[in-house]
């Protein structure tokens, strides 16, 4: 799980560019450099799949069932907790679920379900669940490894990376963003979060729901 273009340690100015992409670009396309609080559709990459709450069934099943709705991605308790505190699938939230270029290329061609939490702002979470074959899994794992993600060795592998960038505005809070990836048994879940320090419980809930 690594990218051809992004590095594990990013300069503050570049991190703010990634921040903008998180608020502007849906999964499956190269990140945008637009401002994070805007929901202008002209800033969204045109090659990006349209965010959807309905998964497309795989033409060639790979042993992992992509949920049919976002309600089925988390345990019922976690989904209720998230729903009570923020908005699910606001159309203005088009942040990427990953900044890893190879991962975005895989998302262009596999069945997937995209879910977001939050509204257009400098806070949000984007999660995409996908069914992947062995070759695609190897591509993702290799990309994340090259980009410095810390991964566990388990049946369902977990890879994480985060970065905090001091604000360049006096009195403004620092910017914290990161990614968590779950990979195993034909499934891949990519989560990109911005100023939403919800891990490890967020991805733990996904792992429990999708892999048991």
C-alpha positions, 0 to 999 in steps of 0.5 A: 500500500504505497504510491508512485507519487506521494511520500511517507513524510510530507512537507507542510505545504504539500500536506495542506494540498493533500488536505484540500484533496480530501475535501474535494476529490472522490476515490478513484482519481488523482488528488485535486489541489482545491481548497478543503472547505469548497464543494465546487463540483468543477474542482473534482477530478472527472475520471473519479467514480461518482460517490455512491451508497450502493455497491456494484456486484463483482462480475468475477467474485473474489471471495469477499462480499462488498456490502450493499449499503454503508449501514452494513460496513460498521457494527450496528453500535458503531454505526449508530454512534457515528450517525448520532454525531455527524452526517453520512454521505453528504454530497459535498464531501468528496475527499479521497479514501486514499492518497496512494496513486496505485490504490486509486487506480485499483479503485477505478476498476473494482467493485466498491462502496464509498461512504463518507462522514461529515460535511464540507469542512476541515473535518471528515472521514472517507471510507471505501470498501472494495473487492480485490483479486490477488494481483490487486492486493499485492499491488496495494500492499507493495504501494503502502510498504513503499510509502512508509505505512506501518503494517501488521502481519495478520489474516486481515492486514492493517496498515496505517500512516498519519501526519500532523502539520502545524498551522501557518495561521496564528491561533489556528489548530494544527492539521492532522490527517492519516490513512488506515487500510484493512486488507485480507481475504479478497477485501480492502477497506481504505479510510482517509481521515482529516482532523478526525482522530477516531482510530483505532476504534473506527477501523476495528469496528469495520474489521469486526463487521466485515471479517468477523 
